[in-house]
């Protein structure tokens, strides 16, 4: 097992391994996405209070979850790159930032669309929404800092430090509805004492959450492969890859 992870840290091995699993991950992502959308839009019952407007939940909630998950992955990868100088960890951190920013933006937009019929307004400056907006700015800051520094290794170290500083915002987002008075509803899926969501709604929500995770994995692997080619363009194995018929 350790030998496998040691090999996986090699850009050359990772590039080839990622290329082999990408089609399978993409197919699984597509099937889960279609199943989740079908269940959520056509099978799940109409909510007794919100009507059909709640169905945007099947996009909004997984996107919000992924905005936090990707940031944690980016910060952990950055920390690994800082401590052990593993090039692949730096690449994963840099490749994750635009994807996480996209999930965060999607969560904010779908939340605003959902909030208008539910709360009567597109936006309120409550703790959950404000901290999620700060998360978007953190992602954009990482992207901008990485673009501003020409040397890739130096840029990776700088963005890793910024990502680690911003980790403090993750628990604030997660616990904001418990720490402050907010319009945003509390946890429903993670409540184990009393069921808070109909099973016919929960199943498509979990399917979409898994589909979004696979989507992230597919895109980050694609971006990482491109970044590897860019950084390793002067190595022999990349030249062999380019010259191969």
Secondary structure, 3 states (H helix, E strand, C coil): CHHHHHHHCCHHHHHHHHHHHHHHHHHHHHHHHHHHHHHHHHHCCCECCCEHHHHHHHHHHHHHHHHHHHHHHHHHHHHHHHHHCCHHHHHHHHHHHHHHHHHHHHHHHHHHHHHHHHHCCCCCCCHHHHHHHHHHHHHHHHHHHHHHCCCHHHHHHHHHHHHHHHCHHHHHHHHHHHHCCCCCCCCCCCCCCCCCCCHHHHHHHHHHHHHHHHHHHHHHHHHHHHHHHHHCCCCHHHHHHHHCC
